[in-house]
Amino acid sequence: MSQRDLNKGAGALFQDEGQDGLLHRAFLRGEGFSEEEVRRSPVIGIANSASELNPCNAGLNELAEFMKEGIREAGGLPLEFPTISISEPFTRPTSLYLRNLMSMDVEEMIGATPIDGVVLLGGCDKTIPAQLMGALSANKPAMMLAAGPRPVSCFKQNLEFTVDDVWPLCESRRVGAVRDEDWLELEGKVNIGVGTCNVMGTATTMSAIAEMLGFALPGSTLPAANSSARAELARATGRQIVQTVSKGTLPTDLVTDQSLENAFRVVSALGGSTNAVIHLEAIAGRAGLRIGPERFESWSASTPYVANVRPSGQRLLADLDAAGGVPAIVQRIGVTIHRDMATANGQSWEELLAKQEFPENDAIAPINEPLSERGSLVMLRGNLAPRGAVLKAAGVHDPKLKTHRGRAVVFDGLADLNSRIDDPELDVDRDSVLVLRGLGVLGAPGMPEVGHIPIPAKLHRAGVRDMVRLSDARMSGTSTGTVVVHVTPEAAAGGPLGILATGDEIELDAAAGVLRHFLSDEEVAARKPFASPPVQARGMAWLHQQHVLQADDGCDFNFLRASGMETIKDTESNCERAIATS
């Protein structure tokens, strides 16, 4: 029996005239639904990840009410249900550690409940990919609406204060250059409303991916969280999901090699987050597909970077929204996009763009004068990263650092980093390469966003603001700098990063896509392997340790990949990797 056959009539239990139908309707009547409402069709679930432990998603309850209006207008019955919620700043050891668990929660709730389709309400970084992954595995008709970016604040003379402005102030605070009273004032100015980070961070990047894959309505990525435009998008999404259910469009119809390429090309044009590489690979795996570092690099290298928005550019997300948002980016990068791919409203990109004109706005560079001829993300390979690493080239402050050879200064984990990074006796200079390891998906566990290693205090005081840094961790999409992340395999999985020692020479050549060390085979063989993490005894920690894949496979659990995907032992790194078998 096909998935479409299994989906048929999932919500029909509410119309059944027998015992099952009676009980389904009776329980809803007890909640206050009317006799007419409990017989409406289709039944649309609203997977709401709102939580007071997730400030980015705090506005989703209000959006859910607008969405219900749209579903009712289209004749459907909206039924809201909660799932776990993941907040980047509030989750320990890291939000990625719980992404796969959330995807399982979403998948099981969609599959186990009598709904015909679902709308995913998410926001903070890992919420959107978790919801998309779960919806793909459940494979009932699905749409998404993201929380939207929070308002822009002001602090001192900065009248357009966004979240990326916080990091330089934190660096200055470390070296005693921010007064206590200013630090306290800053606390009330970072976030002045609900919504996701107000720059092109991971949340906005993932919302753009949802738009490009056909889950979110065109133009839905950028309107502000608390705006009337986002409220109307909620109503429109509610109306559209009823049509999507009627057409029988499934998530696996939307995620194809072509739509994945479209999504990553737009990420490359936007200057999007490095985290997109991990999440898009995980999404692909739920559809039985694999992208791989080579295709990521090919797509990025042949896509112009055109979105002049923060943190890598100059303008605000609101300026990009005024310029036409993601559809305007699609039009600007033109021939690189598969325009026959469907949008969430059923039109192809070709049909949609034929009806739109976009105003001139310096938030999007002209195609003949892009910010860069290639996309913002660079995939690196070499003997230090046999299965890949990622550099956000758009965030590099000093272009000369894109080609750099320097002496490693190695830190083993966060405790080591925090205890030594500001030591006046630390043997480091501006040409050193800072290396942080033991913080990959197994080692941390979960790859925390700590790859943006702080500049040592003595160098910061001397005016140094960027250095080459590399790690098996991740970094926030709101951060910039010459930061290489996702070095794979990670140190705890036997990757070469684990055998480095302070003083070893490292070379970064972004133009050539190379990250390497200069150790001989004999020296590598003589080095002591990096310590494996302690064996976990129970629960999520055990599940994660036993089944999580490396960054180049999206850090998904091996048993959650679609049929046609299997894992094999990688002889180079002694850890599992995913392959497509069909």
C-alpha positions in Angstrom: 0.0 0.0 0.0 1.4 3.4 -1.0 1.9 6.3 1.4 -0.9 8.2 -0.3 -3.3 5.3 0.3 -2.2 5.2 4.0 -2.9 8.9 4.3 -6.4 8.8 2.8 -9.1 9.2 5.3 -6.7 9.8 8.3 -9.2 12.5 9.5 -12.2 10.7 8.2 -12.6 9.0 11.6 -14.3 12.2 12.8 -17.0 11.6 10.1 -17.5 7.9 10.7 -21.0 7.1 11.9 -19.9 4.1 14.0 -18.3 3.8 17.4 -14.9 5.2 16.4 -16.5 8.3 14.9 -18.8 8.8 17.8 -15.9 8.7 20.3 -13.7 11.0 18.2 -16.4 13.6 17.9 -17.5 13.2 21.5 -14.0 13.9 22.9 -13.7 17.0 20.7 -17.2 18.2 21.8 -15.9 18.0 25.3 -13.3 20.5 24.4 -16.0 22.9 23.2 -16.1 22.2 19.5 -19.6 22.4 17.9 -21.5 19.6 16.2 -20.7 21.2 12.8 -17.0 21.7 13.6 -16.3 18.1 14.5 -17.5 16.9 11.1 -15.3 19.3 9.0 -12.8 17.9 6.6 -9.9 17.9 6.1 -8.5 17.7 9.6 -5.3 19.8 9.8 -2.9 19.5 12.6 -0.8 22.5 13.7 2.5 21.3 15.2 3.3 24.2 17.5 6.8 24.4 19.1 6.0 27.5 21.2 7.7 27.4 24.6 8.7 29.9 27.3 12.1 28.1 27.2 12.3 29.2 23.6 12.1 33.1 23.2 12.4 32.8 19.4 9.2 30.8 19.2 7.3 32.8 21.8 5.0 34.4 19.2 3.8 31.2 17.7 0.7 30.8 19.8 -0.7 34.0 18.3 0.2 32.9 14.8 -1.6 29.5 15.4 -4.8 31.4 16.0 -4.5 33.3 12.7 -3.7 30.0 11.0 -6.8 28.4 12.4 -8.9 31.2 10.9 -7.4 30.4 7.5 -8.0 26.7 7.9 -11.6 27.2 8.9 -12.1 29.7 6.0 -11.1 26.9 3.6 -13.5 24.4 5.2 -11.0 22.5 7.4 -10.9 21.5 11.0 -7.7 22.9 12.7 -6.4 20.9 15.7 -3.3 22.3 17.4 -0.8 20.0 19.2 2.5 20.7 21.0 5.9 19.1 20.4 9.2 19.6 22.2 10.9 22.9 21.4 14.6 23.6 21.0 16.2 27.0 21.8 19.8 27.6 20.8 20.8 29.6 23.9 18.7 27.6 26.4 19.6 24.0 25.5 22.5 22.0 27.0 24.8 20.7 25.9 23.6 22.2 22.5 20.5 22.5 20.5 21.7 20.1 17.8 21.8 17.3 20.4 18.0 17.4 20.5 17.2 18.0 16.9 16.8 14.4 16.0 14.7 13.7 19.1 12.4 16.6 18.1 12.2 15.2 14.6 11.0 11.9 16.1 8.4 13.7 18.2 7.1 15.5 15.1 7.1 12.3 13.0 5.3 10.2 15.6 2.7 12.9 16.3 1.9 13.4 12.6 1.7 9.7 12.0 -0.1 8.6 15.1 -2.9 11.2 15.1 -6.0 11.3 12.9 -5.0 14.3 10.8 -5.0 14.7 7.0 -2.2 17.2 6.9 -0.1 19.4 9.1 1.3 22.9 9.4 4.7 23.2 11.1 5.1 26.2 13.3 8.8 26.8 14.2 11.5 29.3 14.6 14.8 28.9 16.5 17.7 27.3 14.6 17.1 23.6 15.0 13.3 23.7 15.2 12.8 24.2 11.5 15.0 21.4 10.3 13.7 19.0 13.0 10.1 19.7 11.8 11.0 19.3 8.2 12.8 16.0 8.9 9.9 14.7 10.9 7.4 15.7 8.3 9.4 14.0 5.6 9.5 10.8 7.5 5.8 10.9 8.4 5.0 11.9 4.8 1.6 13.4 5.2 0.9 16.7 3.4 2.8 19.4 5.2 3.5 23.1 5.2 5.5 25.4 7.4 5.4 28.9 8.8 8.4 30.2 10.6 8.3 32.7 13.6 9.9 35.5 11.6 12.8 37.8 12.8 12.5 39.9 16.0 12.5 43.7 16.0 15.8 45.7 15.5 16.9 47.5 18.7 19.2 50.4 19.4 22.1 50.7 21.8 24.1 53.8 22.5 24.8 55.5 19.1 23.9 52.3 17.2 20.3 52.9 16.0 20.2 49.6 14.1 21.4 47.2 16.8 21.1 43.6 15.7 22.2 40.4 17.4 25.6 40.2 15.6 26.5 43.5 17.3 26.5 41.6 20.6 29.6 39.5 19.8 32.1 42.4 19.5 30.8 43.8 22.8 31.3 40.5 24.5 34.9 40.4 23.2 35.4 43.9 24.6 33.9 43.0 27.9 36.4 40.1 28.2 39.3 42.6 28.1 37.6 45.1 30.4 36.5 47.6 27.8 32.8 47.6 28.6 31.6 49.3 31.9 29.3 47.4 34.3 26.5 49.9 33.7 26.7 49.6 29.9 26.8 45.8 30.3 23.5 45.9 32.3 21.9 48.3 29.8 22.9 45.9 26.9 21.0 43.1 28.6 17.7 45.0 28.0 18.6 46.0 24.4 19.7 42.7 22.8 16.1 41.3 22.3 13.2 43.7 22.5 10.5 41.4 21.1 9.7 37.8 20.1 11.1 36.2 17.0 14.3 34.7 15.6 17.7 36.4 15.2 17.3 39.6 13.2 20.1 38.9 10.7 20.8 36.2 8.2 21.5 33.6 10.9 20.5 30.0 10.9 16.8 30.5 11.7 16.3 32.8 8.7 18.5 30.7 6.5 16.4 27.6 7.3 13.2 29.5 6.7 14.5 30.4 3.3 15.3 26.7 2.7 11.7 25.8 3.7 10.5 28.3 1.2 12.7 27.0 -1.6 11.7 23.3 -0.9 8.1 24.2 -1.3 7.0 23.9 2.3 6.6 27.7 3.1 4.7 30.2 1.0 6.9 32.4 -1.3 7.9 35.6 0.4 7.2 34.2 3.9 10.8 34.2 5.2 11.4 37.8 6.1 8.3 39.6 7.4 8.8 40.5 11.0 7.6 38.2 13.8 5.1 40.7 15.2 3.9 42.2 11.9 0.5 42.2 10.3 2.2 40.7 7.2 3.1 37.6 9.2 -0.4 37.3 10.6 -1.8 37.3 7.1 0.8 34.7 6.1 -0.5 32.5 8.9 -4.1 32.8 7.5 -2.8 32.2 4.0 -0.9 29.2 5.1 -4.0 27.8 6.8 -6.0 28.2 3.6 -3.2 26.7 1.4 -2.7 23.5 3.5 -6.3 22.6 2.8 -5.6 22.8 -0.9 -2.3 20.9 -0.5 -4.2 18.1 1.2 -6.8 18.1 -1.5 -4.1 17.8 -4.2 -2.4 15.0 -2.2 1.1 16.6 -2.4 3.5 14.8 0.0 6.7 16.1 1.5 8.7 13.5 -0.5 7.2 15.0 -3.7 8.9 18.3 -2.7 12.4 17.2 -1.7 14.3 16.2 -4.9 17.8 16.7 -6.1 16.6 19.8 -8.0 14.8 21.4 -5.1 17.8 20.7 -2.8 20.0 22.4 -5.3 17.7 25.4 -5.5 17.7 25.6 -1.7 21.4 25.6 -1.4 22.0 28.0 -4.2 19.7 30.5 -2.5 21.6 29.9 0.8 24.8 30.7 -1.1 23.4 33.8 -2.6 22.0 35.0 0.7 25.3 34.6 2.6 23.5 32.0 4.8 24.6 30.1 7.8 27.2 27.3 7.8 24.6 25.2 9.8 22.5 25.0 6.6 25.0 22.4 5.2 24.3 20.0 8.1 20.6 20.5 8.1 20.1 20.3 4.4 22.0 17.0 4.2 19.9 15.6 7.0 16.7 16.7 5.2 18.0 15.1 2.0 18.6 11.8 3.9 15.0 11.7 5.1 14.0 11.7 1.4 16.5 8.9 0.5 18.9 11.4 -1.1 22.5 12.5 -0.4 24.1 15.8 -1.4 27.8 15.4 -0.4 30.5 18.0 0.0 31.4 18.0 -3.7 27.9 19.0 -4.8 27.6 21.6 -2.1 30.9 23.2 -3.3 29.9 23.0 -7.0 26.6 24.7 -6.3 28.1 27.4 -4.1 31.1 28.0 -6.5 28.7 28.7 -9.4 26.2 30.9 -7.6 26.8 34.6 -7.1 26.6 36.0 -3.6 24.2 39.0 -3.9 22.3 39.6 -0.6 23.9 42.6 1.1 22.5 41.9 4.6 23.9 41.4 8.0 25.9 39.8 9.5 28.1 39.6 6.4 26.6 42.6 4.6 25.4 46.0 5.5 21.6 46.1 5.3 18.8 44.8 7.5 16.5 41.9 6.8 13.7 44.4 6.5 15.5 46.0 3.6 15.8 42.6 1.9 12.1 42.0 2.5 11.3 45.3 0.9 13.4 44.3 -2.1 11.3 41.2 -2.6 12.8 38.7 -0.2 13.6 35.2 -1.4 11.7 35.4 -4.7 13.8 38.4 -5.6 16.9 36.5 -4.9 15.7 33.6 -7.1 15.1 36.1 -9.9 18.5 37.7 -9.4 20.5 34.5 -9.6 18.3 33.5 -12.6 19.7 30.6 -14.7 21.2 28.8 -11.8 17.7 27.9 -10.5 15.5 25.0 -11.6 12.5 27.2 -12.2 10.1 24.3 -12.9 10.2 23.3 -9.2 7.0 23.9 -7.3 6.4 26.6 -4.7 4.1 26.0 -1.7 1.2 27.7 -3.4 1.3 25.2 -6.3 2.9 27.5 -8.9 6.3 26.8 -10.3 9.0 29.4 -9.7 8.7 30.2 -13.4 5.0 31.0 -13.2 5.5 32.9 -9.9 8.3 35.1 -11.2 6.6 35.9 -14.5 3.9 37.8 -12.5 6.3 39.8 -10.2 8.5 42.8 -10.5 10.9 43.8 -7.8 12.1 47.3 -6.9 15.7 48.3 -7.0 17.2 48.1 -3.6 20.8 47.9 -2.4 20.0 45.0 -0.2 20.5 42.9 -3.3 23.5 43.5 -5.5 23.2 43.7 -9.3 23.9 40.4 -11.0 26.7 42.0 -13.0 28.2 43.4 -9.8 27.7 40.7 -7.1 29.3 40.9 -3.7 31.2 37.9 -4.8 31.3 35.9 -8.0 30.9 32.7 -6.0 28.6 31.8 -3.1 29.3 32.6 0.5 30.1 29.1 1.7 33.3 27.2 0.8 33.6 23.5 1.3 37.2 22.5 2.2 38.9 19.1 1.9 42.4 17.9 2.7 44.4 15.6 5.0 43.0 17.6 8.0 39.4 17.2 6.9 39.1 14.1 4.7 35.3 14.3 4.7 35.1 18.0 4.6 34.8 21.3 6.5 33.0 24.6 5.9 34.2 28.2 5.8 31.8 31.1 5.5 33.9 33.2 3.1 31.5 36.0 3.2 32.2 36.5 6.9 36.0 36.8 6.6 37.1 40.2 7.7 40.6 40.2 6.2 40.7 38.6 2.7 44.4 37.8 3.1 43.4 35.2 5.7 41.6 33.1 3.1 45.1 31.9 2.1 47.1 31.4 5.2 49.7 29.1 6.7 50.4 29.3 10.4 51.4 27.5 13.6 48.6 25.7 15.5 47.6 26.6 19.0 45.5 23.6 20.2 42.7 23.6 22.8 41.1 20.4 24.0 37.5 21.2 24.8 35.9 24.3 26.3 37.4 24.0 29.7 40.9 24.1 28.3 40.0 27.0 26.0 38.4 29.1 28.8 41.3 28.5 31.1 44.1 29.4 28.7 42.8 31.7 25.9 43.4 34.9 27.9 46.5 33.8 29.7 49.2 36.5 29.1 51.8 33.7 28.7 49.9 31.9 25.9 52.3 31.3 23.1 50.3 32.9 20.3 50.6 35.6 17.7 48.3 37.1 15.0 49.6 34.5 12.5 48.7 31.5 14.7 45.9 29.1 13.8 43.6 28.6 16.8 42.3 25.0 17.0 39.5 23.8 19.2 38.6 20.1 19.2 36.7 17.4 21.0 33.4 19.3 20.4 31.9 17.4 17.4 28.7 15.6 17.3 30.1 12.7 19.4 32.7 14.5 21.5 30.6 17.4 22.9 28.1 15.8 22.3 26.1 17.5 19.7 28.4 20.1 18.1 27.8 23.3 20.2 28.2 26.7 18.5 31.6 27.4 20.0 33.7 27.2 16.8 33.9 31.0 16.8 37.0 30.9 19.1 37.6 34.2 20.8 40.6 36.2 20.0 43.2 35.9 22.8 42.9 38.9 25.1 46.5 40.1 24.6 46.0 40.1 20.8 42.6 41.8 21.1 44.2 44.6 23.1 46.8 44.9 20.3 44.0 45.4 17.7 43.7 41.9 16.3 40.1 41.3 15.3 40.3 38.2 13.1 42.4 35.1 13.0 42.2 31.7 11.3 40.3 29.4 13.6 39.2 25.8 13.0 37.1 23.3 15.0 35.0 20.2 14.8 32.2 22.3 16.5 29.7 24.6 14.8 29.3 28.3 14.9 26.3 30.6 15.1 25.0 31.9 11.8 25.1 35.4 13.4 28.9 35.2 13.7 31.6 36.2 11.3 35.4 35.8 10.9 37.8 33.4 9.3 36.3 30.4 11.1 36.5 26.8 9.7 33.9 24.5 11.3 32.5 21.0 10.9 36.0 19.5 10.5 35.0 15.9 9.6 35.6 13.3 10.9 35.7 15.0 14.3 38.5 14.3 16.7 36.5 12.0 19.0 35.7 9.9 15.9 39.3 9.4 15.0 39.7 12.4 12.7 43.1 13.9 12.0 42.2 17.0 14.1 42.7 14.7 17.1 46.4 14.1 16.5 47.4 17.8 16.0 49.8 19.3 18.5 50.6 23.0 19.3 53.3 24.1 16.9 52.2 22.0 13.9 51.9 23.9 10.6 48.4 24.3 9.1 47.4 25.7 5.7 44.1 27.1 4.7 43.6 27.8 1.0 40.0 28.8 0.4 40.4 29.4 -3.3 41.7 25.8 -3.7 39.3 24.4 -1.1 42.2 22.9 0.9 42.7 22.5 4.6 45.8 20.5 5.5 48.6 19.7 7.9 52.2 18.9 7.0 52.9 15.9 9.2 54.6 12.8 7.7 52.8 9.5 7.7 55.4 8.3 10.3 54.6 11.2 12.6 50.9 10.7 12.3 51.3 7.0 13.1 53.4 7.9 16.2 50.9 10.4 17.6 48.5 9.3 20.4 44.9 9.0 19.2 42.4 11.5 20.6 40.4 10.1 23.6 37.0 8.6 22.8 34.1 10.1 24.9 33.0 8.0 27.9 30.4 5.3 27.1 26.8 6.5 27.9 24.6 4.1 29.9 21.1 5.1 29.1 18.5 7.4 27.6 19.0 10.0 24.9 22.8 10.1 25.6 23.1 6.4 24.8 20.9 6.7 21.7 22.8 9.7 20.4 26.2 8.1 21.0 25.2 4.8 19.4 23.5 6.1 16.3 24.5 9.7 15.3 26.2 10.2 12.0 29.0 12.7 11.3 28.6 16.2 10.0 28.9 15.3 6.3 25.8 13.0 6.8 23.8 15.7 8.5 24.3 14.4 12.1 21.1 12.4 11.7 20.5 9.1 13.5 21.4 6.3 11.1 18.1 4.5 11.7 16.0 7.6 10.7 17.3 7.8 7.1 14.9 6.9 4.4 14.8 3.4 2.9 17.5 3.2 0.2 20.1 4.7 2.6 22.4 2.6 4.7 25.5 3.2 6.8 28.9 1.7 6.4 32.1 1.8 8.4 34.5 4.4 7.0 37.9 2.7 7.2 39.7 6.1 7.1 38.0 7.4 10.3 36.6 4.3 11.9 33.1 5.9 12.1 29.9 5.3 10.2 28.9 7.2 7.1 25.7 7.1 5.0 25.5 5.9 1.4 22.6 5.7 -1.0 21.8 2.2 -2.1 19.1 2.9 -4.7 
